[in-house]
Amino acid sequence: MKYPIGLQSFEDIRRGEFLYVDKTYLIYRLVKEGKYYFLSRPRRFGKSLLISTLEAYFSGRKELFSGLAMEKVEGDWTSYPVLHLDLNTQKYDTPASLDEILNLNVSKWEELYGRYTEETTLSLRFSGVIERACKKTGRQVVILVDEYDKPLLQAIGNGSLQAAYRSTLKSFYGALKTQDRYIRFALLTGVTKFGKVSVFSDLNNLQDLSMDEEYQSLCGITEAELKSCFAEPIAALAQKSQLTVEETLAKLKERYDGYHFVENGIGIYNPFSLLNTFKRLQFGSYWFETGTPSYLVELLKADNYELPDLTEEQVTGDFLNSIDSLSNNPIPVIYQSGYLTIKDYDPEFRIYRLGFPNKEVEEGFFTYLMPFYTRVRESETVFAIANFVRDLRSGRPEDFMRRMATLFADTDYKIVGNSELYFQNAFYLVSKMMGFYTKVERTTSNGHMDLTIETNDYVYIVEFKLNGSADAALQQINEKGYAQPFVMDSRRLYKVGVNFSLEKRCIEGWKIE
């Protein structure tokens, strides 16, 4: 079986006889029931392949759909002029960088359909191309835009640059409305939806598919598709991993499933991670290996976000589904980027509860953030956590605390200026990372952080004080009876009191019983 890893061309996949999970029954319904669409999905979820499939369909490439659902229902196969704009290939760091790629694409279309000298702006030239393409071919135009929001995402944190991009794209995409009579179909895809004062403020004719139940599986892999299309590699992966098929399916679900794009919707698997897992016959963190966008850190920094709140967020659908480009709130972008997903829905108040979709995303997200909140370098994150876990498994709390003190000794922290928030976020990251290998429970009360860590042979109760003393931390453990649940436990129990100095931004002392 050939896996189309990194392939985004529908023609290459079909001619090269690569595996293709048939989505053409949904595509047929899409093109027959509407005209203008928008779809946001996380990166590496198949948006570019969807665009390429639509381009092949509207170009009348019937031969590429042989054996697919589309072949059974489509009898027309009319060829339309297609204007395909891909904004994913450029680095956007100046206003000119966006103008350059738009000019390049419009110039190519003008070679085919001509240009009037009076069309002096990019938006006028785009509008003119649409009209002339329709009149020259006698058929309405199809417009496909891939990663429409790439310039805006790269400009997060740079207000003036984002304003420039917003202005350019707003007028450019305005042709979708002013030239309606010449357009047969249009689809814009991206990671996020910028709304309100942004590029979509005038495009009220776009039907948003991002949280549409009917098209929730348009990108990504469903449970049914996994079992029907990947039975052979699932069996091979099970044999290689020395697991049963049922255990393998459960592990695939734990690591790569869990994306929900609509309330009470079906779970969607990350296609990029699945394909890599089957290609290599090895479970891994493939989605994160391709890089995590830096704009997430910029948003967390701008908002002074408290990381423990990530899995406690409750928001409305309108809040999730559109990003106010003037807001610093990171949650809509983190959700639309695929790092959070819908976990539950309250129909009475129409409120969504968010959380991490699966283990791959949760582990990768915290691994990525660690170097920004601690002095651990990116390449050493897992190694550093491994040392913490080894200390705990071996009953070495003194060594564990020395590592903790070293971890917090760097005052040149990069994320927040508030030292208490810095400490809380950094310690939350460390505890979450350790939680992937040990049992960790954590509660927060009155600004004090309590932590219980369990291994096979040891139990650690850790109490932190901010601008207090290690003795006071130990006293709280004893007075509040934190050790009571472990009285009958055969494992050795350690009580660790720690004091963190907000002024010095470091662990000032600790005491162990």
C-alpha positions, 0 to 999 in steps of 0.5 A: 500500500502506498501512502500519500504522505506530503502529497497534495495533488489529487492527480498525483495521488490517483495516477500514482495509485496512492491510497485515497480515502474517498471524500467525493460523495461529500464533494459532489453534494457540496458543489450541487447544493451551494456556491460560496464556502469557507472551511477552517481546519488544522494544518496537515488535515487535507485542506490542500488535497480538497482544493486539488480534488475540486480543481480536478472535478471542475476541470472535467478530469473524469478519468481521475475519478474512476472507481470513486463515488463521484463517478457514479453520480456525476454525468456532466463533467463540464470544464470550467475556468479555475482560478487557484490561489495558494498563499501557503508558499510565501513568507509574509514579513512585509506588506510587499510580500503579500502583494508579490504573490497576489501579483504573480497569480493575477499576472498568470491568469491575465496571460490566459484571459487578458488585462485592461490598462485601467485595472491599476490595483490588484483587486480591480485586476482580479475582478477583471480576470473573473469577468473576462475568464467567464466571457472568453470561455462561456462558462462561469469561473471557479475560485479556490483559495488555499490557506487564505489566512497565512499572511494574517497568522504570520503577522500576529503580534505586529498590528501595523503589518496585520492591518496592511494584510487585512486591508489588501485581502479584504478588497481582493476577496471582495471580488467574490461578491461584486462579480457574483454573476460570473462565478460558478463556485468558490471555496476559501480554506484556512486554519482560522476565521478572522471576522468582525473588522477583518477580511470576512466582514463584507463576505456575508455570502460565504457558507461556513462549513467549519462547524457544519455537521453535514460536512464535519468529515470532509477533511480527516479520517473517521472511525469507519474510514479507518477500519475500512481503508486501513485494515491491512496496515492496522494488522501489520502495526499490531504485529510489529507492536506485539499488540492485538488488533483491538489494542492497536485500534485503541492506541490509535484512537488514544493518540490520533482521534478525538477531533470534534468540529461540531457539538456531539459530532463524530470523532475525526482522526488526524490523517497526517499522523495516521499515514505516517504511523502506517508507513513506519509501523510505529506510533509517534508524534508526527504532527508535531514533527512538522513544526508548531506555529510560533504565533501560538506563543505570541498569543499566550504571551500577549494575554498572560494566559494561565496554562491550567485554564486550557482544559477548563475553557467554556466558550460559545460557538460564535466565540470559537468560530471567528477570530477578532483580529484586534483581540489578544484572546488565544483560545479561538486560534488555539482551537482552530489550529487543532490544539484544542477541540470540543469535548462537551456541549451544554445545549441549554446555554449553548456553551462548549467545553474544550480540551486536548483532542488526543495524547499526541497533541497534549504531549506535543503541546507541553513539550513545545511550550517547556523551553519558553517557560523554563531554561530547558532547551527545546532539544532537551525537554524529554531528556530533562523530564526523564531525569525528573521521573528517574529521580522519583521512581528511584526514591531520590526526592533531594535530587529531584528538588535540586533539578527543580531549583536549577530549572527555576534559576533562570530569571530570563524567562520569555513569556510573562512579566508577572513572576507568580504567573511565571512560576505557576505556568512553569510548574504546571508544565513540569507536572504535566510532562511528568504526568505522562510517565507517573500519576500526577494530581494537582489542585490550586487553592488561594495561589498555593499549588499542591502536587501528589506524584505516585510511582510504583514504589513511592508517593510524593506530596509536594506543597509550594509556598510563594514568599513563605517558607519550606517549614510552613509548606510542610506544616500545611501538608501535616495540618490539612492531612494530605497524607491521610489517603496513603496511610494504608499504602505500602509505598514509601511516602515523602512530604516535600515543602518548597518555597518560591521567592517571587522577588528572586523568581527562584526556588529559595529552599525546600525541606523533606520528611 
